[in-house]
Amino acid sequence: MHFCNMTGTVYKSTGSWYQIKADDGKFYKCRIKGKFRIKGIKSTNPVAVGDRVVFKLEDPQDEEQNGVISAIKDRDNYIIRKSVNLSKQTHIIASNIDQAFLLVTLNNPPTFTTFIDRFLVTAEAYEIKAILLFNKIDAYSPEELDEVKYLAAMYRQIGYQCIGISAKTGKNIEQVKELMQDKTSMISGHSGTGKSTLVNAIEPKLDLKTTQISEQSRQGQHTTTFAEMFDLDFGARIIDTPGIKGFGVVDIEKEELGDYFPEFFTLKQDCKFNNCLHIDEPQCAVKDALEAGEIPWSRYKSYLQILKGEDGQQYRMDNYDQE
């Protein structure tokens, strides 16, 4: 029996209990004792899925084999969003991630570019590779497919990998599996974009419940939702995240926001002022590129919206409604 410290990885969190896969391959149910504060992070969940932790069994004679977490090892990275209930707090979605897939659907439900951009900015800020998966391409009309192609071309030009997939028919699922090989991948997106269907297409035996919940019934409910990690047969790990309605960007200074838009960052050195916010400063390379059609308006609009949210100033959005 283990009286000593053990290490393992958090696979699931319910808020009070954590399911941990120890280095011996066994799963243990653990909790945390007392206040757990990680310096610099005001988060609603001190321990996140993906964390490497140190724990000890409470009573080695106990058949339940419950343990107590005593320490969290340094994270390679983590990704956070604003907590649903407390705006000042953040919620760590997951940690120690190799890459993040964002599922995008044109309609049913619509994924707007502002949501995509907030996700990409957060991934850039936390140094996590992001890949866009345009799902349900089996269900689109020719016009809708053109729109998906336009969006994918726009993000590819910026430097993001984009793949058109159908979790339902299996189109390009093998390509996604190849990208996942030997990595820990997080899958995110709005509810209804087909995350569970995708995970089930990748690994049918997981049989994740696909949610058929209307947004109406979901509104007013403050259901706490947590990510969960799964081992896949082909040497990969997947972190399935709950459906995200909005993606609030946190902890980014307005002066550095432009650095997380790669196409802005490359132009930054050509701006007259090195602290240019690309709003109304003279001789701004980003604004010049925007006018010349080299930067998409939707990206600039997202940038202004995030900036506006960050320091509370109301920038005039009506000038930037061209798509």
N, C-alpha and C positions, 0 to 999 in steps of 0.2 A: 504493500500500500504506500501511497505517496504522502509523506509528511512534509516533504520539502517543496520548494517553489517549482512551479511548472510554467512553461510558456506555451502560448497558443495564439490563434487568430480568431477574432470575433466574426461569427457568421450570421448571427441574428440578434436583434435587440428588441425587447418589448417595452423598454423604458425602465423596468425594474429588474428584469432578468436578462442575462446575456448568454447566448449559446456559443461556446468556444470549442474550436477544434484544436486539441492539444497536438504538440509535435509528435506524440505517439499515435496520432490518427484517430483517437477516441474523442467523442463529444462530451463536454461537461457543461452543466448549468451553473452559471456564476452570477453573483451580484456584487455591488460595490458597497463598501462600508463608509459611512460618514460622508463628508463633503469632498468631492473630487473636483479640483479646479486646475485647469491647465493654463499656465501663464499666457496671458495675451489673448486668450479666446473666451469671450463671454458666450457660452453656448448652452442651449437647453439640454443637450445630451453630451456629457463629458466623454463617454466612451462610444465610439462609432463602429459600424460594420467595416471590417478591413483592418482595424487596429490590431497590432501585436501586443499582447498583454502578458503580465506575470500574475499567476494566481496560485492559491493554495487550497487544498480540500479542507472543508470545515471539520468534518469528522470522517476519517478514512474508513471507519467501521460502517458508516452509513451506506446502505445500498444505493441510495439516490445519487451519491457522489456529487453533492453540491459544493461549489467552491466560492472563494471570495477573491476578487481582483484587487491586487495591491499596487500595481504600477502599469503605466502605458509606455511602451517603448517609443522612441522618436519616430515620427511619421515621415515617410518620404514626401508625401503630399497629402492634401485632403481637399474636399470641395464643400463649400458651405453656401447656404442661402438664408434669406431672412426667415426667421421663425414665423409660423402662421399666426400665432396668438400674441406674441410680444414683439413689437417692431424693433425694440432696442436689442433684442436677443438674436442670436444666429443659431442655425441648426446645421450640424455637420452631417452631410448626406452620407459620405463614405470617405475612407482614407486608403492610402497605399494603392492607388489606382494606376494602371498602365495606360489606359485609354478610356474615353467616354464616347459612347454612341448616343446621338440624339435622334429619336424617331420623329420624322416630320410627315404630316399628312396635309393635303391641300384643303380637304373639307372633311366633315364628319370624323373628328373635329378639325376645325381649321388651325393650322400652326402659323402664326403671324411672324413676319421677319423680326419684329421687335423682340419676341420671345427667343427666337433662334439666336439673335445677336447677344442678348443678355447671357444666354447659356455659353456662347463662344467666348465672350469677354471674361466670364468667370473661369472657364477652362484655361484661357491664356494666362490669367492672373495667378492661377494656382499651378501653372506649368503641367497641365494635363492635355495630352493629345486628344483632339476632338474630331469625330467622324460623323457626317450627316447621312442618315439612312432615310431615303424618301420611300415610305411604305405605301402599300395598297395600289401599286402602279397597274395592277390587273383590273382595277375598278374605274379607271379614269377614261373620260371621253378624249378624242384626239386634241381638242382645245385645251383640256386640263393637262394632258401630257405635255403639251407645248409649254404650259406655264411651269410645270415641274422641271422641264429641261432648262428653261430660262433661269430659274432659281438655282439649279445645280451648277449651271455654267458660271453664274455670278459668284457663287461661293468657291468654285474650283479656281477661278481666276485669282481670288484672294489667297488661295493656297490650301483650302480645306478639301479633304477627300470626300467625295459624294458618291453614294451608290443607290441606284434605284432598285428596290426590292419588293417582293410580295411574300409576306410571311405565310399567306394562305396557299399560294401555288408553289412556293419554294424557289421562286426566281431569285437568283444571285445569293441564295443563302449559303452556298458552299464558299463563295468569296468572303462572306462575313466570317464564317468559321475559320478560314485560313488566317484572317487578321487576328482572330482571338487566340490562336494556338499559343500555348505556354504563357499566356498573359492573364491579368485580372482586368476585366472589362466591366464598366458600368453602363447600364442601359437606362436612358431617361426619356421622358416625353409626357405630353398631356395624357390624361385618362382617355382610353379609347383609340389611341394611335396604334395599338396592336403589340404592346411590349410582351405580354404573356404569350400571345400567338407566336411571336418571333422566337421567344425562348423555347417554347414547345416545338417549334420547327427545327431549332438547332439541336435540341435534346428532348425527343418525345417522351422519354420515361419520366421526366420531371413532372409533366402534367400539371403545370401551374393553372390555377383557376383564371379563366378569362372573365373580365368584369363586364357585365352588361348593365351598368347602373346609369340611370339617366342623371344628367347634370343637375336637374331640378332637386332630386332627392339628396344629392350630394351637397348642395348649397348649404346652408345653415348648420350643417353638422360639423362639430369640431373633432373629427376622428383623428387621433394621433396616428401617424403612419410612419413606418420604418422600412429601411432597405433590408434586403436579405441576400446573402451570398450562397452560391451553389457551386459544387464541383462538377465539371463536365467530363464526359468519358474521354474526350480527345486531348486531355491535358490542358484544360483551361478553367478559369473561374469566372463566374458571371455575377455581377451585383445587380439585382433587380430592384429598381427604386419605385416608390409609390408614384401614382400619377401627379404631376406637378401642374397646378393651375397657373401660377405666376412665378416668375423667377426674379426675385429681388436681388440686385447686385449689392454686395456689402464690402466694406473695408477697402474701397479703392479711392485714393485721393483724386480730385478732379484733374490735377495737373498730370497725373499718370494714366488717366483713362484712355487717352489717345494711343498710348503705347500698346494697349491690348486690342486695338484695331490694326492688324498687321499692315493694311494698305495705307493707313494714316502714318504709322510709325516710319515707313520707308521714306515718306515725303517730309517728315518733321524737320530734317536738317536744312531744307530749302525755305522754311518759314523765316520771316524777318526776325521774329522774336523767338528765343529758344524756349520760352515758357508759353508759347502760343496755345490758346485754347480752341483755335479754329472757329471762333464765333464771329466777332466783328473786328478782329485785328487787321491792320493793313498788311499787304504782301504775304498772304497766307497761302502756302503751297497746296494745302488740303482743299481750301475753298476754290482755288484756281482749277484744281483737278476735278472738283465737283461740277463747276461751270462747264468744263470741257467734256464732261460726260465720262471721265475716266474712273470716277468713284460713284457707285450707285447711290441715288437719293435715299433709298430705304436704309442704307447703312448710316448715312449722316443723320437721318431722322432718329434712328435708334441711339446714336451717340448723344444727340441733344437731349433726348428723353432721359437717358441714364444720368447725364450731367445735371439736368434739372432736378431729378430725384435726389441726387447726392448732396446738393447744397441748398435746395429749397427755393432757388430763384426761378421765377417763371419766365423762361425764354419764350419768345413768341413762336409758337409752333405753326401758325397759319402760313408763314412764308415757306414752309418746307413740306407742303402737302403733295408735292409732285412726286410721283413714283418713278 
